[in-house]
Amino acid sequence: MSNMPGMDGRPNNGDTPGFGGMGSSDVSLIYSDDEFDSYSNIFDSAKTAITSKDKARLIASLKKLNANEDIEDVVDVEQVIRYFVVHNFVDNFDSYTGSMIHNYYLYEKDGKLSMIPWDYNLAFGGFMSGDATEMVNYPIDTPVSGGSVDSRPMLNWIFQSEEYTALYHSIMQELMDGFFASGEFETLIDETYALIAPYARRDTNGFCTYAEFEQGVSTLRQFCLLRAESIQGQLDGAIPSTADGQSADSSALIDASSVTLSDMGSFGGGGASFRPQ
């Protein structure tokens, strides 16, 4: 019987959505002890019925995850790496890798953990609202904002092993080759634009004008192509793939100063001016 704790930072009781537990040690998937109460933000948000046996099994898996022991037994290795490859490409920091440490689903079956994506409306740097060049070049080997990689156990195990880091890079290269170098990305964005544009043009109740919609599509295309160029450079070793490396030498970074991130949507600093991507 599988069990899915939902770590979306929102209550599971029908109340107005809130952010209880975000950034807490259990939501960060940090093992503290064997007491059920220490993981209340996980268990209180579970999306399926769970038993004491389920809770004990999950805690045992977190203990091994944090100790970097028996990773193959407690993590669905390829699934989680594929999750982070795409997650890190799109620069989604309103998430497990961001400062709030929330907005994801954790799936557990027979003690093995995997990640399910959720809430990506502020990806492509939308949550950070920062410099486009920084977002385009965000380092793939230290892909955390508001903390360090070792503060995120579900990510840290990848970089604690040469084998898993190599697999992460291999799957990232697979994305570069199969989706960008192949031209599939541009085909997909063209097809998706053609599908949506007639409706966006006629929509009188949209969050943005048709001109803003077209600008958003153009900016999204430009951002993704530049992000792919930077990641390929990081994989090849031409661009530093860590924050420390980029701080020490920024000369090889891809210039994205022509990109305005807010064209793809913005959060308005947490206020009411949110415009979805």
C-alpha positions in Angstrom: 0.0 0.0 0.0 1.5 3.3 -1.0 1.3 6.5 0.9 1.8 10.0 -0.4 2.6 12.9 2.1 1.9 16.1 0.2 4.4 18.7 1.1 2.7 21.6 -0.6 2.8 23.8 2.5 -1.0 23.9 2.6 -3.4 22.5 5.1 -5.4 19.4 4.3 -8.6 20.4 6.1 -10.4 22.5 3.6 -9.4 25.8 5.2 -8.1 28.8 3.2 -4.7 27.8 1.8 -1.8 28.8 4.0 1.9 28.0 4.4 2.1 26.0 7.7 5.3 24.1 8.0 7.2 25.6 5.1 10.9 25.6 5.7 10.6 23.4 8.7 13.1 20.6 9.2 10.6 17.9 8.4 9.4 19.6 5.2 13.1 19.9 4.3 13.2 16.1 4.8 15.8 16.4 7.5 15.9 13.4 9.9 15.8 14.6 13.6 14.7 11.5 15.6 12.2 8.7 15.5 9.3 10.5 17.2 6.2 10.8 15.0 5.5 14.3 16.3 8.8 15.6 14.9 7.3 15.1 11.4 3.9 16.5 11.9 4.1 18.8 8.9 4.5 15.7 6.7 1.9 13.4 8.4 -0.7 16.1 8.9 -0.6 16.9 5.1 -0.7 13.3 3.9 -3.0 12.8 1.0 -3.8 9.2 1.8 -4.7 7.4 5.0 -1.6 6.5 6.9 -0.8 4.2 9.8 1.8 4.1 12.5 3.6 1.5 10.5 3.6 3.9 7.5 5.0 6.7 9.6 7.8 4.5 11.0 8.8 3.3 7.6 9.0 6.9 6.2 11.1 8.0 9.2 13.5 5.0 8.7 13.9 6.0 5.0 14.6 9.6 6.0 17.2 8.5 8.5 19.1 6.5 5.8 18.6 9.3 3.3 20.2 11.8 5.6 23.1 9.5 6.4 23.6 8.8 2.7 23.1 5.1 3.4 21.5 2.5 1.1 20.3 5.2 -1.3 19.2 2.6 -3.9 16.8 1.2 -1.2 15.3 4.5 0.0 15.2 6.6 -3.2 13.9 6.0 -6.7 17.2 7.1 -8.0 16.6 7.8 -11.7 13.1 9.2 -11.1 14.4 11.7 -8.5 17.4 12.7 -10.7 15.1 13.3 -13.7 12.9 15.4 -11.5 15.8 17.6 -10.4 17.2 17.8 -14.0 14.0 19.4 -15.2 13.3 21.3 -12.0 16.8 22.9 -12.0 16.6 23.8 -15.7 13.4 25.8 -15.2 14.8 27.8 -12.2 11.8 27.1 -9.9 12.7 28.6 -6.5 9.2 28.7 -5.1 9.9 25.1 -4.1 12.1 22.6 -2.2 15.2 24.2 -3.6 14.1 27.7 -2.7 14.3 29.6 0.5 10.7 28.6 1.6 11.3 24.9 1.1 7.8 23.9 0.1 5.6 23.2 -3.0 6.3 19.6 -3.8 4.8 16.1 -3.2 6.8 13.3 -1.6 5.7 9.9 -2.7 6.7 6.8 -0.7 6.1 3.2 -1.4 7.8 0.3 0.4 10.3 2.7 2.0 11.4 4.1 -1.4 11.0 7.9 -1.9 10.3 9.9 -5.1 9.3 13.4 -5.9 6.2 14.7 -7.8 6.2 18.2 -9.2 3.7 20.8 -8.1 3.2 24.6 -8.5 5.5 25.8 -11.2 3.7 29.1 -12.1 6.7 31.1 -10.8 9.4 29.1 -12.6 11.9 30.6 -15.1 13.1 33.0 -12.4 9.6 34.4 -11.7 9.8 33.9 -8.0 13.3 35.4 -7.6 12.4 38.5 -9.7 16.1 39.0 -10.1 18.7 39.4 -12.8 18.1 37.4 -15.9 21.7 36.7 -16.5 21.9 35.1 -13.0 18.8 32.9 -13.7 20.0 31.9 -17.2 23.4 30.8 -15.7 22.1 29.4 -12.4 24.7 26.7 -11.5 23.5 23.2 -12.0 25.7 21.7 -9.3 24.6 24.1 -6.5 21.0 24.6 -7.5 19.7 25.9 -4.2 18.6 29.4 -3.2 18.5 30.5 0.4 20.7 27.7 1.7 23.2 25.1 0.7 22.8 21.8 -1.1 23.6 19.9 2.1 20.5 21.4 3.7 18.3 19.6 1.2 18.7 15.9 1.8 16.6 14.8 -1.1 19.0 16.7 -3.4 22.3 16.3 -1.5 22.8 12.6 -2.0 23.2 13.2 -5.8 26.3 15.4 -5.2 27.7 13.3 -2.5 28.4 10.5 -5.0 30.5 10.7 -8.2 28.3 8.0 -9.7 25.1 9.9 -9.0 26.5 13.2 -10.1 27.7 11.7 -13.3 24.2 10.2 -13.8 22.7 13.7 -13.2 25.0 15.2 -15.7 24.2 12.4 -18.2 20.5 13.0 -17.9 21.0 16.7 -18.2 22.9 16.1 -21.4 20.1 13.9 -22.6 17.7 16.9 -22.1 20.1 19.1 -24.0 20.5 16.7 -26.9 17.0 15.3 -27.1 15.0 18.5 -26.6 17.2 21.5 -27.6 19.9 20.4 -30.0 17.3 18.3 -31.8 15.0 21.4 -32.3 12.2 19.7 -30.5 11.9 22.6 -28.0 11.3 25.2 -30.7 8.8 22.9 -32.5 6.9 22.4 -29.3 6.8 26.1 -28.4 5.6 26.9 -31.9 2.9 24.3 -31.9 1.8 25.3 -28.4 1.7 29.0 -29.4 -0.4 28.2 -32.5 -2.8 26.2 -30.3 -3.3 28.9 -27.7 -2.9 32.2 -29.6 -6.4 32.3 -31.2 -8.0 32.0 -27.8 -5.6 34.5 -26.2 -6.5 37.0 -28.9 -10.2 36.7 -28.2 -10.0 36.5 -24.4 -11.6 39.6 -22.9 -11.0 38.5 -19.3 -7.4 37.5 -19.5 -4.7 38.4 -16.9 -2.7 40.1 -19.7 -3.2 41.7 -23.1 -2.6 39.8 -26.3 0.5 41.9 -26.9 1.8 40.8 -23.4 0.9 37.2 -24.2 3.0 37.4 -27.4 5.9 39.1 -25.6 5.7 36.4 -22.9 6.0 33.6 -25.5 9.0 35.4 -27.1 10.7 35.9 -23.8 10.1 32.3 -22.7 11.6 31.0 -26.0 14.7 33.3 -25.6 15.1 32.4 -21.9 15.0 28.7 -22.5 17.4 28.8 -25.4 19.9 30.9 -23.4 19.5 28.6 -20.4 20.2 25.6 -22.6 23.3 27.3 -23.9 24.6 28.0 -20.4 23.8 24.5 -19.2 25.6 23.0 -22.1 28.6 25.2 -21.3 28.4 24.0 -17.7 28.3 20.4 -18.7 31.3 21.0 -21.0 33.3 22.8 -18.3 33.4 26.1 -20.2 31.1 27.7 -17.6 31.5 27.1 -13.9 28.7 24.9 -12.6 28.8 26.0 -8.9 28.0 29.3 -7.2 31.6 29.6 -5.9 33.0 29.0 -9.4 30.8 31.6 -11.0 31.6 34.1 -8.2 35.3 33.5 -8.8 35.0 33.9 -12.6 32.0 35.3 -14.3 33.7 36.0 -17.6 32.2 33.0 -19.4 28.6 33.5 -18.3 25.9 33.8 -21.0 24.7 37.4 -21.3 20.9 37.6 -20.8 20.6 41.3 -20.1 18.2 41.6 -23.0 15.7 39.3 -21.2 13.1 40.8 -18.9 11.9 38.1 -16.6 8.7 39.8 -15.6 7.5 39.5 -19.3 6.9 35.8 -18.4 4.8 36.8 -15.3 5.7 38.1 -11.9 4.7 37.6 -8.3 4.7 41.3 -7.4 6.8 40.8 -4.3 4.1 38.7 -2.8 1.4 41.3 -3.3 -1.8 41.3 -5.3 -0.2 42.1 -8.7 0.5 38.5 -9.5 0.3 37.7 -13.3 0.6 34.0 -14.1 3.2 32.7 -16.5 
